[in-house]
């Protein structure tokens, strides 16, 4: 029953699945790039990132009641606490003078908005007031204290203009650079008419140019700017950076003003569509599929889902996830193939419910699981499972944590039946999610279409990396903590599918697409349908059913907490959608999940139920300083017997006894009937 396998040793078989050969591309640009045979990996300096402790003058998050019918949670502080006399530029310049006295730099962005508690200034290393490509300096300032929150400095030490730049007094022109791109990539055969090319300086950005009359551009235009680009760690050449649409590809090219050659190329293209079961629907059996175009959240997947920084893919591979099939049931699934979406990244495959084998709908299954896993990556990143905390990415853009560990998902896996398992190792070792065919009433069912299973298994990876830190995965192995681990996974499989049309008493039966009675009770606040409490953890030593019995107790406790908050404040069932990323409130369903994720970070290795509860309550204190909000958590736990005076298990004659306690702190009494 959805058992989880935890690897305590380093498994080489996991790592062998993180790199595959590039799929053949057919776009004009991709074919041209092959002919050029240029290294497209940009030269980027290392990042020195630091955070700084701030004085705790007042709570950083507050709650307030809305003026309409529905109370809301506000994550930002009130404007009255912010200082208006802070000069962000002066603070940044002082930091640079003290730490990098000989560095030349220019300001690229100053982000200081009245509704934010912090301001950010972005700069680039420069030579002669011209920015150096791929360098970045960001300084974030707290507007309440005037202190620096964090800094990120990605610069070259002691870089100077190359000998080419010094010796060549007549750099090539922008029009010449446009011609060089065509000549080197062999884009069009006809000679370029230089008289037809018109160049206009950008009205806002002094160093940017708008160009028309470019024959190899999809719309006849491109943008350009003058930069320096590092050719090694100590030398930089002057370049024209051209950004242009070539066929369906958006491409950035750097042409050296000194050598007259292309020295850097970046493909910025990402338009992908997926026809899938919406993540907040349980499975394909009770939901029609929908099509989503470019659903990734750029803040958490900056290059989209099909670009791992080293390679760009047109199939079910990317920075966060790799999906392959194993229909031959091989122990080593090296030869498992990803599913291609073609050059237009169109993952809109047909599905036939009458087919008898999972392989018959394999393309649609691969698309569904690729979409769900990638969206889970972005959602959990938003919730706090970031690179530094050990999330699953091939490339870590922040420089924090270990890279080269996207989730490898194996579908149509004939190695086993009637199961799914998440194989998790330490940060830097790619986890493997294996989805085996299920048989239900003699009909083969594919768990790749059961979103609850995918969420459940992925969450095992999250809880294992967060509990005890990403460098160990042995902190949820004891009997009680393993039950908590399973309970977390069930809870998120339920909470991430929150729908406003449901209420706390709606019975949720998990995994019913692939099996009947996966759990003894539905998840619901109805005590008649699910009577489980803390005392139901009582069991004899060696009871094989304890872990999943305990799983159901923990998940329904978290369900009570979840709905206490969701019933009290404004919620949003689509908080993870791209068009919902600039809300003026924090959806209550999101906040509960974020607090629980923070609780995972705080809980000790191999926590008990009481440890896990206390860690979540501590996470509440650090997130929102509000009595009512914290009491909603206490009331939820206490309803199911894990109240204020609940104690650890007692042992008599190899029997473990847990006793219910429904007490809550005195200050919570006014909120009992919230």
N, C-alpha and C positions, 0 to 999 in steps of 0.2 A: 504494500500500500504506500506508494510514493515514498519509499525509503530513501534516505540521503546517505551517500557514501562520503566519508571525509578521509582524505589522504594525509597522513602524518609525515610522509616522506616525500622527497622531491621526485616527481615522476617525469621521466624524460618523454614519455609518450604524449604528455600534455603539450610540451613545448614544440614538438615536431609539427603541430598543426597551426602554428601562428603565421607561417609564411608560405605563400603560394606564388606561382608564376602569374604574370599579368595576363589578363584575358585579351585576345586580339581585338583591337579597336578599329572602326571603319570610318571615323570622321576624318575630314580633310586635315585637321590639325594633328590628330593622332598619327596618321600616315606620314605626314611631313616630319613629325618629331622623330619617328623611327629612322628616316633617311638622314636626319641631322646627326643622330647618335650623340646627343649632348647630355651631360649629367644634369638632371633637373632638380637635384637636391640643393636647396638654397643654403648658402653659407651664413650661419646664424651664431652669434656669440652666446656664451653661457649666461644664465641669469642669476644675479645675486639678489635673492628675495629675503626681506626681513620684516617682521612685525614688531610692534612696540607696545608695551603695556600703558594703559591710560588710567588716570585717577578716576575712581568711581564716584562721580559727583551726584548722580541721580540715576534712577532706573533707565536703562537704554530702550526698553519697550514698555508701552503702556496700553491699557485697555480703556475704552470709553463706550458709553452707550450711544447708539445712533439716535438721530432725531426723528427717524421714521419708525416703522413698526418693528424693525428687526435690528437687534444689537449687532455690532460688528467688532472685529478685532483690528486694531491698528498697530503696525509694527514700528512705525516711526515715532520719534519723540515730538513733543509740542514745540512749535516755532519759538515760543517765549524763551526757551533754554539756549537758543543758538546766538552766538555772538555775531555782530555785524561789522566789527572793526578788524577782522582778520584779513590780512593780505596774503592770499594763497601763494602768489608768485614770489613774494619776499621770503616766505618760509621755505619754498622750494629752492630758491637761489642760495639761501643760507646753507641748506643741507648740501647742495652741490659744492659750494665753496669749501665747506669744512671737510667733505669726504672725497671730492674729486676736483681739487684746486686747479689742475692743468687741463681739464677736459673742456672742449668746445661743444656747445649744444644749442639747440633751438627749441622753442615751444611749439608743439603741434596741436594740442588741444587743452583748453581750460574748462573743466566741467564743474560748475559751481551753481547748483540749482537751489532755489529757496525752500523746496520741500524735502531736502535731504540733510542728514546730520553730518555728512562729510563731503568734501570737495576733492577732486582729482585733477592733477596737472600731468599731462603727457608730453614728453620731450623726445628728441632724437639726437644722437651724437652727430656732430657735423664737422665739415672741413670748409673753411672759407664761407661760412653761413649757408652751406648746402648740406642737407641731411644725408647721412650714410644709411643706405638700405638695410633693413632688418635689424637695426639697433633701436632700442626702446628704453625709456626711463619713465617710470610712473611713480608719483609721490601722492599719497592719500592723506588728507589732513582732516582731523576731527574738528568740526565747527563749534563744538561746545567748549572744548578746552584749548583749542589752537595748537594741539600737539599732533605730531605725525603718527598715523595709525600703522602704515606699512609703506615699504618702498620696494620697487623692483627695478634693477639696473642691469640691462643687457647691452654691453658696450665692448669695443675692442680696445685693448691696452696698447698705447703707443703706435696707433695706426697713422700712416702718412700717405700722401699721394704717391702712386706708383711711378716708376721711372718713365713709363709711357706718357703719363699725364704731365710730367714735368718737361719732358723733351718735346712733346708735340704741342706746339703753340697754336695750332689751328684745328680745334676739334670739329668732328663732322657735324653737320647740321641735322635738324629734326627731319627734314625731307629726305636727306640721305639715309638716316636711320630707318625710315619707313621702307625705302627701297631695299636696304640690306635684309630686312626681315623677309621680304618676298623672295629675294635671291637665295638666301640660305635655306628657307623652308620650301621653296619651289611651289608657292601657293597658286599663282596664276601664270600663264605662259605669255600673255601680252605685256609689252613694255608699259611701265607706269608713266602716265602723263604728269610730270611734276607741276605743270601750270594749273592742273585741275585740283591740286591739293591746296586747301586754304587753311591757314593757321590763325587762331584767335586766342589771345591771352585771356585766361579766366578772370572774370570781373571781381571775384572774391579772393581767390587764391593766386597770389602773385607768381608762383613758380609752377603753375599748371596751365596747360594749353589744350584747347579744343580744336580737333582737326577734322575736316570734312574732305570728301573726294578721295577716300582710300578704297581702291577697287577690291581688295581682298577682305575688307570688313563686311560683316553681314548687313549692316545698315549704312555703310559708307563712312562711318566716323570712328575715331579713337580719341583717347585722352593721353596726354603725355606730361612728363615733368622731368626736370634735371636733378640728378642725384649723384652721390658717390656709391659705389658698390665694392665691397671687399672681395679681392681676388685671392687673398690669403689672410692670415691673422694680422699682418703688419702693413699691408699695402691695399690701397683702394684706387679704382679707376673711375673717371667721370663717365656717366652713362645717361642715355635717354631711356626712361622707363615708359613703355607703351602698354596701355590696357585696351584690348580690342576683342570684339566678337568675331571669331573665325568659324564660320559655319555655326554649329550649335555650342561651340566651346568659348567660354570667356577666358582669355589668356592674358597674362602679364609677362612682358619680355623686356629684358635689359640689354641694350645695345651699347657697347663701349664707344664713347666719343673718341677714344685714343687709338684703339686697335681696329675699330670698325667691324667687330664680330659680336654675335649674341653670346653673352656670358651668363645669363640666368633666365630661366623660364619657369613660370608657375601657372598651372591650369586651375582656374577658380570655378570651374563649372560644377554645378550640382543641381539638377532638377530630376527628382525621382518621384514616381507615383506607385502607390501600393493599394491593392484591393484586398482588404483584410477584415477580420472581426474586430470591431472597436474594442479598445483595451478595457473599457468599463462594461463590457458585456461578457458573460461567462464563457460561451463557446459557440461554435458554428451551428449547433443544433437548435439554439433558441435565438439566433440573431442573423439577420441578413448582413452581408458584407458591405463595407463602404470603401470609397476610394479617397485617399489622402495624398496630397501633392506637397513635397518638401516639408514633412511634418516635424523635422528635427528642430530642437531648440538651440539656436546658435551660441548662446552663452555657455552651453555645456558640451556641444558638439560643433566646435567652430568651423570645421571643414565639412560638415555634413556627415552622412552615415556611410559613404562609400570611398572615403579618402583617409588613409592612415598616415599621411604626411610623407611616407616613403613611396607609396603607390596609390593610384586611383583605379578603382574597380568598377566594372559594369555588371557585377553579379552580387550574390549574397555574402560579400566580404566587405570589411571596413575597419574603422578604428576601434569600435566597441564590440564587434561581434563577427563571427564567421559561421555560416551555416552550410553544412555538407550532409550528404546522405550516406548511409551504410546498409544498403539493401542486401548486400551479400553477407552481412553479419560478421565481418572480419574483426579480429581483435585489434588490429592496427588499421585505422580508417584513413590512412594517408591518401589513398586513391579515391576517397569520397569526393564527389563533385559538387561545387556550388551551383546555384541556379542563376542563369543569366537573365538580366532585364533588358539586354540589348544596349545599343549605344545611347538610346534615349531613357535608359533606366526605368523602363515600364514594367513594373511587377504586378500586372493586372491579369492574372491567370484564371481560367475557368475552373469551376468546382462542380463535380457531379456526385451527389449524395448516394446515387445508386451503385457506384463502383465498389467492388468487394475488397480490394487491396489498397493499403495506404499508398503504395507506389503510384497508383492510378491518379492520385491528386497531389503528387509530390511537389510540383512547381508551386501550386497554391499554398501548400503547407510550409514550404521554405520561405515564401514571401511573408506569411502570417507570423511565423516565429521570428524572422529577421526584424520585422516591424516592431513586434512586442518587446523583444530584448533591447533593441535600440532605444525605444521610448522609455522602457524601464531604466536604462542607463541615465537618460536625461532627467527623468522624474526623481530618481534616487540621488542624483547629483544635486538637484534643487533642494532635496530634503536633507542633504548634508553628507552623503556618501561620495566624497570628492577624491581627487587624485591623491592628495596627501593622506587620506584615510584608507587608501588601498583599493580604489575602485578598479574596474576592468577596462583597460585601454591599451592599445598597441603603442601609441605615443601619448605621453603626459605633457600637455602644453604648458602647465605651470612650472614644470621642473620638479615638482614634488612627487613623492612616492616612486614605486618601481613600475617600469613600462613593460611592453611586450607581453601583456596578458589579457587580450580580448577574450570574451567568452566564446568557446568553440561549441557549437550546438550540432548534435548529430541526430538527424531525423531518419525515419524509416529504418530504424536501427534493429536489425534482425538478430542481434546478439542475445536478446532476451525478449520476454513478453510481459505484458501487464505491469509495467513499472515505468518510473522516470527517476532519474537521479542526477544530482549536482555534485560533481567531484571538485572539491575546493582545496587549494593549497595556499601557501603564503603569497604575499604580494610579489608580483613579478613572474609567477607561474600561472599560465593560462588555465582557468577553470574549464571543465567540460560538462555540458548538460546533455545527457543522453535520453532520448525520447523513444521508448519502445512501443510497438503496436499493442493495443489492448483488444481483448475479445469481450464483447458485451452482447449476450443473447445470440452468439454465433455470428455476430457482425463485427468486422474489424474496424476499430476506431483509432484515429490518429491523435495523440495528445498534443501535437503541434497546432491543432485547432481548439484546444482547451486552454483559454487564457488563464484560468485559475491555476492550472498546473504549472504553466510557465512562470507566473508571478510567484507561486509557492516556492518553486525550485530556485529561481533567481534570488529570492529573499534569503535563502540559506547562505548564498555567497556573501550577501550583505552582512548578515548577523555574525557570520564566522570571521569576516575581516575586521568588523568593528569591535567585537568583544575581545578584549585583551590586546588589541592592536593588530595591524596588518602583517606583522612578522611572526605571528603564531596563529594556528587554527585549532588548538587543542583546548580552547576555553569554553566549549559547549558540549563536552563529552560525558560528563557525569550524568547520572540518571535524571535528576531533577532539572538540570540545566539543559539537557537534551530535549526534555518535554517543553521547556520554555522556547527552545530553538524552533521546534515544530509549531508551537503556538504562534510565534511571531510570523512564520510563513503563512499559516492559515489566516491570521488576522489581516495581513496585507493583501492576500488574495481576496478578502472580503472588502476591506476599506478602500482599495484602489478601484473597486467597482461600485462605489457609492453612487446611488441615483436618487435624485430628489423625490421621485415618485414612490420610493420605499420609505419605511420608517423603522424604528428600532425593533419593532415586533415582527417585521417581515422575516419569515424563516429562510435562511440561506443554506442550501445543501451544496457543499463543495464537490467538485470533480464528477458530477453526475453524468456528464457526457460520456465518460469512459468507464464508469463503474457505478454500481449501486451500493449505497450504504458505506461509502468511504469513511464516514464518521458516524458515530452512534447517534449524535444529536445534531440538529441544525443549529447554526449560529443565530440566536435571537434573544431579545430581552424577555421574552415570554417564559416565565419560570415553569409553566405547565408543559411547554415543548422542550425546554432545555433547563433542567433543574440543577445543573452542576454548580458546586461551590468548592471552596478550598478544602473542605473535609473529604471531598471525593478523591483527593490524592492518596488517602490512606490505602495501604496495600501490603501484601506479604513480600518479604525479600525475594528477589528473583522473578517477580511478576513480569512476564514478557509484554503484557498489555499496558504497563504503566506509562510508557513514554507517550503513546497516542491518547491514552485517557487524560494524562496531564496536559497534553497539547490542547485538547478540547476545553479544559478548565481555563488555561491561560488565554486562549483566543476569545472566549466569551467574556472574560474579565475585561480585556482590552476593548471588546465590542461595547460594553457598558460605558466605559470611559469615553470612547469615541462619540457615542450618541449623546452623552451628557453635554459635551461641548457643542456638537453639531446642532442639537436642539436649542442651544442657547445663543448662538451667534450665526451670522450670515455665512452661508456655505457656497461652494461652486463645484459642481460635479465635473467640470471641464477645465480645471485649473492648469492642466498640463498641456492644453492646446496652445499653439503658437499665438493665436489672437487674444489669449487671455493672460499674457505675460506682463501687462502694465496696469494691473488692477490697482485701485486706490484703497484696497483693504486686503487683509490676509484671510483667505477662506478658512473657516474653522476646521473643515476636514483636512486641509493641508497642514494647519498648525498642529493638530493632534498627532499626525504622522511624523512631523518634524521633531516634536518633543520626544516621541517614542524612539526615533532614530538617535537622538541625543542621549537618551537613556541607555541605549546599547553601548554608546561610547563611554559612558560613565560606569557601567556595571562591572563588577569584579570578574575575574576568571572563574568559570563554573558557578554562576550565581544560583541562589535559591529563589523561590517565588518572592520571598520578602526582600531579598537583595535587589531583584529586578524591579519590584514595585518602588522601593526607596530610590533607586537610580532614576526612574522616570519622574518621581516627585522632585528630586534634586534638579533634573533637567527643566522641570516647570519653573523652579525658582530662578534658574539662570536665564530663562527665556522671557518670562513675563512675571513681573512682580505684582500679583493681584490675588487677593484672598479668595474671591469667588471662583476664579479660574482654577486655582489649585484645589479648592474644595470639590469641584466637579470631578476631579480625578479621585480624590479620597472617597467620595460617595459611590463612584463606580466600582472601585475595588471592594469597598465594604459591603456592597450589595451581594457580592459573590463570596463573602466570608474572609476576605483579606483586609480586614479593618485595622485600625490603629493598634490594637492590642493583640493581633494575631502573632503567633509564635512559631518557631521552627518545629519540625516534626519531633515526636518522641518515639523511642524504640522499646518494645517489649516482646521478648521471645520471637525475634526476627519479624516482627510486624511493626510497620511504621504508621503512626497515627498523626493526622493533621486535624486541628480543631478550628471550627469557624469562629470568626469574631466580626461583628457588624458595627463596631464602634467607629466614630469619626471624631476629629478634633472639635473642641467646643466651638471654635469660631466658624465651623461649618454647619452648625445646627440651623441657622437661618436659611440655608440654601438646600435643605433636604428635599423640599418640594419645588425645586427650581422650575 
